[in-house]
Amino acid sequence: MGKVKPENEWKFKCANTGKAIKRKKRYYRNGKYYVTKQAWAAQMKKEAEDKAKKEAEAAAAVAK
């Protein structure tokens, strides 16, 4: 008999939400898998906001 895979073990998980991607067709961008295009867009927006926040903190630290 072959190996039986546990139900909750999935190869692909969404980089934004962490949900298991069960569909055969996945949304792949920048080396990561996402559930949908909206999940990818939300992740990009979050990363842009984090980057802007870090730059603002660095600028404030230099100004002191």
N, C-alpha and C positions, 0 to 999 in steps of 0.2 A: 504494500500500500504506500501511496505517496504521503507527503507531509500535508497536514491540515493547517491552514493559516487561521489564526484567531480572527474573529469578526472585527475587533476594534483596531487591528493593525493595518494601516494603509501606507503605501509607499509615498504618496504625495499629500502634503498638507499646505494649506494656504499660508503664504508668508505674512499676510495681514491679520487674518482672523484665527489661524491655527486649526481651522476646520479640515476634516479629511475631505479630499477631493475624490469623489466616487465615479464621476463621469469619465468616459473615455477621452472626451475632448476637454482640454484644460487651457487656461489662459496663461501663457508663459511670456514673461518679460524680464529683461535684465538678469537672467540666470535664476529666477525664482518662479514658482507656480502660484497662481491665484485662482480663487473660485470663479470670479467674474471680472469684467473690465472695471466695474465700479469699485471692487475691492482693490484693484491695482491703483486706480486713481486716488482712492482714499489714502493708500500707503504713500504714494508720491507726494500728496499734499501734506501729510504728517511729517515726512522727511524734510520737505522744504521749510515748514514752520520750525522744526527743530534746528535746522541749519541757520535760519535767520535769527533765532533766539540765541544760539551760541555766538554768532557774529556780533550781535548787539552786546552781549555780555563781555566779549573780548574787547570791543570798542570802548565800553564803559571802563573796563579795567585799565586800558591804556590811557584814557583821559584823566584818570586820578593821579 
